[in-house]
Amino acid sequence: MTVPQPDRQPARSSGTQDRGQLVLALPKGRILKAVTPLLERAGMAPSADCLGDDSRKLRFPTQNPKLDVVRVRSFDVATFVASGGAHIGICGADVLMEFDYPEIYAPLDLGIGGCRVSVAQPVTLPHDPEEWARWSEVRVATKYPAITRRFFAARGINANIVHLHGAMELAPMLGLSRLIVDLVDTGSTLRANGLGEVETITHITSRLIVNRTALKTRPEEIGALINSFRTALEATPPVTEKVKAEQSS
Ligand code: PRP
């Protein structure tokens, strides 16, 4: 998918880039908390108000005087980086799979934010894969229309998408859809809303992403940032899903 042209800014044309400042886009919420120790080790921790919920500010200085952080919705991280508004960013592999921006290079798996994109349905419904084989279409509520269409198309099923941006767990109980496709981490959101996971589409982790043009025009600075992340990752290997499971048992 390409970024809408009218909104695109060349990597050096905004006020941000005029001051030579580099911009790192981070997603609000759980990834932001999970990535903070890595940012500290990489020498790019944002100011404390970036991590709190009180501030209405969206842009923050970091430990690195040449780098600012912007805090945006997880889906928008990819759009900011693809458009060149931010030079680098951190987002889930789910966002990259959904948008598939050619302008984005994803050099590092950060090994954090591990979860999965899954199909779920009310626990009161039976799940019979043989029944799926007889379906020609199904209605699905999701914030991932592209991933969902691809998953069902591979099974010969046309997914009629109800495109929501949150609270899709409500869709089956309110008659909007039979199924949902959403992120599942602990599974507690599904359980709290009478839903159960029936198929895992993909396991995901968070990725470091880079604007390809920025990497070409400012290779030393962007390369140094990538190397700082790589060194920080090597210093403390990511917690694997197996270790996480052992820790929580
Ligand atoms: C995601 C997802 C679910 C929830 C799953 O939402 O959309 O609602 O997390 O997590 P769980 O399995 O641990 O309950 P998120 O909190 O990222 O916020 P969002 O609704 O803004 O996407």
Residues whose N, C-alpha, C, O or C-beta is under 5 A from the ligand:
A	BS01	PRP	G166 A167 D182 L183 V184 D185 T186 G187 S188 T189 L190
